[in-house]
Amino acid sequence: MGKHEKRSNNKRTKAQKILIFCIAFFLVILVGLATLIIREIITGGSDDSQDPGGILQPNTPGGVPGEDPDDDDYDEPEQRPPSTPDPDANLDGLNPLTGTPMDSRYDRNRPLAIVLNNLPEALPLNGVSDADILYEYPVEGGLTRMLALYQDVFYVEKMGSIRSARHYTVQIANAYDAILVSAGRSPQAQEEVRSLGIPFLNEVEGPHREIFFRDRNRIPGRRVESLHSVVTTGARIFEWLPKYDFRATHEANYVNSLNFVSDGTPRGGATANEVHVRFSSAKSTTFIYDTDERVYKVRQSNVDFVDANDNSRPVFANVLIVKTSVSGLQGDDAGRLDIVTTGSGTGYFASGGRYIPINWSRADKSSQYVYTHEDGTPLNLSAGKTYICILPRNIDPTFG
């Protein structure tokens, strides 16, 4: 074999090695991409045991995936959008969620319903002092989550930690014609979103992820796990919400079913200076009446319930306890629950340091809740914020 032929063979060998390396490199990339796609299809962002960010990471205000502004390194809009209430405007309307004065140009806006974590390691939460209505309801494992309803969120500094929705969360939000906000959802919740047609802002998937970001320093003086760091702000919501194809206001025929009076203390009610609600052996909530401020303050598992934004204690004029059927969700291998949100049932109402038994009803998943006295006459709530507990029928609160 001649020298020229040997050189030619050596060149071909090197070329073949380079070609083989390139092919192997691209195959590794393709396998990696295929794995990510398969994981995304399988999980669908619905497994709540995973990081609420799932495979995708929350977007920055510019919509760039994968950035993690842990230290509040983001830009908020400098001015309130013109479509939102003017803080100096005449308060000639009523907030439909509280019965308190607000600008009448905006009292028919659809509220925001934001799913909040309630694990001890995620507490304190952000933005709960500004919620108009705060729900607490059972989830799997004997734990609870919250659904915070806001008629106007623009001035709320931060809201979180945001977690995933359940199908009954979707149903409750729909009772208020609300826009649902969460970080993930169960498969049943996604089906309910499709069935009811409720607008849904989901941090884990979908086209509306710009409103979310992670802030592991959301609790002053403590750095939280990434799992508990998903938040949003009122200004951020109002920056992006007008860009989404959602109906912003209630339909013309929408009439709020909640009745408010200046003082809804139930006549003839029994003493309710302390209301203790045991959701399970693992979780309890206690409401303590402040006779000077005439509001209820909250303790969870013997710890004061506070707002991480300013360390304030949320206060509530009303405590509603709705008793309903709570059972294991048939066919669900994650131990999720099924909570009945329609039909009718019994419950309790506390305000002004007194309580009475009540009845509740809801015609279907698109109807509002109706609360009445036991004789069927409408129930009047005290003007102000309301805390609503969803409780299994076999559990009663205690009053003192």
C-alpha positions in Angstrom: 0.0 0.0 0.0 1.4 3.4 -1.0 1.9 6.4 1.3 -0.8 8.4 -0.6 -3.4 5.5 -0.1 -2.5 5.3 3.7 -3.0 9.1 4.1 -6.4 8.8 2.3 -7.5 6.0 4.6 -6.4 7.9 7.7 -8.4 10.9 6.5 -11.5 8.8 5.9 -11.1 7.3 9.4 -10.9 10.7 11.0 -13.9 11.9 9.0 -15.9 8.8 10.0 -15.1 9.4 13.6 -16.2 13.0 13.5 -19.4 11.9 11.7 -20.1 9.2 14.3 -19.5 11.7 17.1 -21.9 14.2 15.6 -24.6 11.5 15.1 -24.2 10.3 18.7 -24.3 13.9 20.0 -27.6 14.7 18.1 -29.1 11.3 19.2 -28.4 12.2 22.9 -30.1 15.6 22.4 -33.1 14.0 20.7 -33.5 11.4 23.4 -33.3 14.1 26.1 -36.0 16.2 24.3 -38.2 13.1 23.9 -37.9 12.4 27.6 -38.9 15.9 28.5 -41.9 15.8 26.2 -43.0 12.4 27.5 -42.7 13.6 31.1 -44.7 16.7 30.3 -47.5 14.6 28.7 -47.6 12.2 31.6 -47.6 14.7 34.4 -49.6 17.4 32.7 -48.6 19.6 35.6 -51.2 17.8 37.8 -49.0 16.0 40.3 -49.1 18.2 43.4 -46.4 16.3 45.1 -43.9 17.8 42.6 -42.5 21.3 42.5 -45.4 23.6 41.5 -43.3 24.8 38.7 -43.2 21.3 37.2 -40.8 20.9 34.3 -41.4 24.4 33.2 -40.2 27.3 35.3 -42.2 30.4 36.0 -41.8 33.2 33.5 -40.3 36.6 34.2 -42.3 39.7 33.3 -40.8 39.5 29.8 -42.1 36.0 29.4 -38.7 34.2 29.3 -38.9 30.7 30.7 -36.4 29.4 33.2 -35.5 32.6 35.0 -35.9 32.6 38.8 -36.1 36.1 40.3 -35.5 34.8 43.9 -34.6 38.2 45.2 -37.5 40.3 43.7 -35.4 41.2 40.7 -38.3 42.1 38.5 -40.1 45.2 37.2 -43.6 46.1 38.2 -45.7 48.6 36.2 -45.1 52.1 37.4 -48.7 53.2 37.3 -52.0 51.5 37.8 -53.7 50.8 34.5 -56.6 53.2 33.6 -59.1 50.3 33.6 -58.6 49.8 37.4 -60.1 51.7 40.3 -58.8 55.2 41.2 -57.8 55.2 44.9 -59.1 58.8 45.2 -62.4 58.1 43.4 -65.8 58.5 45.2 -66.7 55.2 46.9 -70.3 55.2 45.7 -70.6 51.5 45.1 -70.5 48.4 47.2 -68.0 45.6 47.1 -70.1 42.5 46.3 -67.9 40.3 48.4 -67.8 42.4 51.6 -70.7 44.9 51.4 -68.3 47.8 52.0 -67.9 50.9 49.9 -65.9 50.9 46.7 -65.9 52.7 43.3 -69.1 51.7 41.5 -67.3 51.6 38.2 -65.5 48.5 39.3 -67.9 46.6 41.6 -69.1 44.4 38.7 -65.6 43.2 37.9 -65.1 39.4 38.1 -63.1 38.6 41.2 -59.8 36.7 41.3 -59.8 33.4 43.1 -56.3 32.4 44.1 -55.4 28.9 45.5 -53.0 29.2 48.4 -50.8 26.7 50.1 -51.5 26.1 53.8 -48.7 23.8 54.9 -46.9 24.9 58.1 -43.6 25.2 56.2 -45.3 27.6 53.7 -46.6 29.9 56.4 -47.0 32.8 56.8 -48.8 33.5 53.5 -48.7 36.7 51.5 -51.7 38.8 50.8 -54.3 37.1 53.0 -55.1 40.4 54.9 -56.4 41.8 51.6 -58.6 38.9 50.7 -62.3 39.7 50.7 -63.4 36.1 51.3 -61.0 33.4 52.4 -62.0 29.7 52.1 -60.3 26.9 53.9 -61.1 23.4 52.7 -59.7 19.8 53.1 -57.3 18.2 50.7 -55.6 14.8 50.7 -53.6 13.7 53.7 -55.8 15.5 56.3 -54.4 18.9 55.3 -56.2 22.0 54.1 -55.7 24.6 51.4 -57.2 28.1 50.9 -59.0 29.9 48.2 -58.6 33.7 48.5 -61.2 35.8 46.7 -60.3 39.4 45.8 -62.6 41.9 44.1 -59.7 44.2 43.5 -56.1 43.0 43.8 -54.1 45.8 42.3 -52.8 47.3 45.6 -51.9 43.8 47.0 -48.1 43.7 47.3 -47.8 39.9 46.9 -50.0 36.8 47.0 -48.7 33.3 47.7 -47.6 30.7 48.2 -49.8 29.6 45.2 -50.5 25.9 44.8 -52.7 23.6 42.7 -56.4 23.4 42.3 -58.8 20.5 42.9 -62.1 20.0 41.0 -64.1 21.3 44.0 -61.9 24.4 44.1 -62.9 25.1 40.5 -66.6 24.7 41.4 -66.3 27.1 44.4 -64.6 29.7 42.2 -67.3 29.4 39.6 -69.9 30.2 42.3 -68.5 33.8 42.3 -68.0 34.0 38.5 -64.4 34.3 39.3 -61.1 34.0 37.4 -59.2 31.1 38.9 -55.5 31.3 39.6 -53.3 28.4 40.7 -50.0 26.6 40.3 -51.1 23.3 38.7 -54.3 21.3 39.0 -55.5 17.7 39.4 -56.7 15.9 36.4 -60.3 16.2 37.7 -59.8 20.0 38.1 -58.7 20.4 34.5 -61.8 18.5 33.3 -63.9 20.8 35.5 -62.3 23.9 34.0 -63.2 22.6 30.5 -66.7 21.6 31.5 -67.6 24.9 33.3 -65.6 27.2 30.9 -64.0 29.0 33.8 -61.0 31.3 33.0 -58.0 29.7 34.4 -54.5 31.2 35.0 -52.2 28.2 35.6 -48.5 28.7 36.5 -47.5 25.2 35.5 -48.9 25.1 32.0 -50.8 27.1 29.5 -50.4 30.6 27.9 -50.9 32.7 31.0 -47.7 32.0 33.0 -46.3 35.6 32.8 -48.2 36.6 35.9 -46.3 34.3 38.2 -42.7 34.3 39.5 -40.8 32.7 42.3 -39.7 34.5 45.4 -37.9 32.3 47.9 -37.5 35.4 50.1 -41.2 36.1 50.2 -41.2 35.7 54.0 -38.9 38.3 55.6 -36.0 36.7 57.3 -36.5 33.2 55.9 -35.8 31.6 52.6 -38.5 29.1 51.6 -38.2 26.0 49.5 -38.9 26.4 45.8 -42.1 24.4 46.2 -43.5 27.2 48.4 -42.2 30.2 46.5 -44.7 30.7 43.6 -46.3 34.1 43.9 -47.9 36.9 42.0 -48.7 40.6 42.6 -51.8 42.6 42.0 -49.9 45.0 39.7 -48.6 42.1 37.7 -52.0 40.6 37.3 -53.4 43.9 36.1 -50.5 44.3 33.7 -51.2 41.0 32.0 -55.0 40.3 32.5 -56.2 42.8 29.9 -54.1 40.9 27.3 -55.9 37.7 27.9 -59.2 36.8 26.2 -61.3 36.7 29.4 -64.6 38.4 30.1 -63.6 41.0 32.7 -67.0 41.8 34.2 -70.1 39.9 35.3 -72.9 39.4 32.8 -75.6 42.1 32.8 -78.1 39.8 34.6 -75.7 38.8 37.4 -77.0 39.6 40.9 -74.9 38.9 43.9 -76.6 36.5 46.4 -74.8 37.7 49.5 -76.7 40.0 51.8 -74.8 42.5 54.0 -75.9 44.8 56.8 -73.8 47.1 59.0 -74.1 44.7 62.0 -75.1 41.1 61.2 -74.7 39.8 64.8 -77.3 37.0 64.9 -80.1 37.9 67.3 -80.6 35.2 70.0 -77.4 33.6 69.0 -75.3 31.7 71.5 -71.8 32.8 72.6 -69.1 32.5 70.0 -66.1 34.3 71.5 -64.1 31.4 70.3 -64.9 29.1 67.4 -62.8 25.9 67.0 -62.9 24.1 63.7 -61.2 20.7 63.5 -60.8 19.6 59.9 -59.0 16.4 60.8 -56.7 15.0 63.4 -53.8 16.9 61.6 -55.4 20.3 61.1 -57.5 22.7 63.2 -58.3 26.4 63.0 -59.5 28.7 65.8 -61.3 32.0 65.5 -61.0 34.4 68.5 -63.4 37.3 68.8 -61.8 40.7 69.5 -64.4 42.6 71.5 -62.7 45.9 71.0 -62.3 45.6 67.2 -65.5 43.5 66.8 -63.8 41.1 64.4 -62.4 37.5 64.5 -58.7 36.8 64.4 -57.4 33.4 63.4 -55.0 30.9 64.8 -53.9 27.7 63.0 -52.7 24.8 65.0 -52.0 27.2 67.9 -50.1 29.7 65.8 -51.3 33.2 64.9 -52.4 33.5 61.3 -50.5 36.5 59.9 -49.7 38.1 56.5 -46.1 37.9 55.5 -46.4 41.2 53.6 -46.6 43.3 56.7 -46.9 40.9 59.6 -50.6 42.0 60.1 -53.3 39.7 61.4 -56.2 39.2 59.0 -59.5 40.1 60.5 -62.9 38.8 59.6 -66.4 40.2 60.4 -68.0 36.8 59.6 -67.2 33.1 60.0 -69.3 30.7 57.9 -69.0 26.9 58.4 -70.5 24.9 55.5 -71.0 21.2 56.3 -71.1 18.9 53.3 -70.2 15.5 52.0 -66.4 14.9 52.0 -65.1 11.5 50.9 -62.3 9.8 49.0 -62.3 10.4 45.3 -63.3 7.1 43.6 -60.6 5.7 41.4 -58.0 8.3 42.4 -54.7 6.7 43.4 -53.3 9.9 44.9 -55.7 9.9 47.8 -57.6 13.1 46.6 -61.0 14.0 48.0 -64.4 14.5 46.5 -66.2 17.5 48.2 -69.9 18.1 47.2 -70.4 21.8 46.5 -74.0 21.7 45.3 -77.3 20.7 46.7 -78.1 21.8 50.3 -76.9 21.3 53.8 -76.4 22.8 57.2 -73.8 24.9 58.9 -73.1 27.7 61.3 -72.7 31.5 61.1 -70.7 33.5 63.7 -70.5 37.3 63.8 -70.2 39.8 66.6 -69.3 37.1 69.1 -72.5 35.2 68.6 -73.5 32.2 66.4 -76.5 30.4 65.0 -77.1 27.3 63.0 -77.9 28.0 59.3 -78.8 26.3 56.1 -77.0 26.6 52.7 -78.0 25.7 49.2 -76.6 25.8 45.7 -78.7 24.8 42.7 -75.8 23.7 40.4 -72.1 24.3 39.7 -72.9 27.6 37.9 -75.1 28.9 40.7 -74.1 31.0 43.7 -74.3 29.9 47.3 -77.5 31.0 49.2 -77.4 31.1 53.0 -80.6 31.2 55.2 -81.7 31.0 58.7 -83.2 27.6 59.7 -86.7 29.0 59.0 -85.7 29.8 55.4 -85.4 33.6 55.8 -82.3 35.1 54.1 -79.1 35.4 56.2 -77.5 38.8 56.6 -73.8 39.0 57.0 -71.9 41.8 58.7 -70.3 44.2 56.3 -66.6 43.1 56.1 -64.5 40.1 55.3 -65.7 36.5 55.6 -63.8 33.3 56.4 -65.6 30.2 55.1 -64.7 26.7 56.4 -65.8 23.6 54.3 -66.3 20.9 56.9 -67.2 17.2 56.6 -70.8 16.5 57.8 -69.6 14.2 60.6 -67.5 16.9 62.3 -69.0 19.8 64.3 -67.1 22.9 65.4 -67.1 23.9 69.1 -68.0 27.3 70.5 -67.0 29.1 73.6 
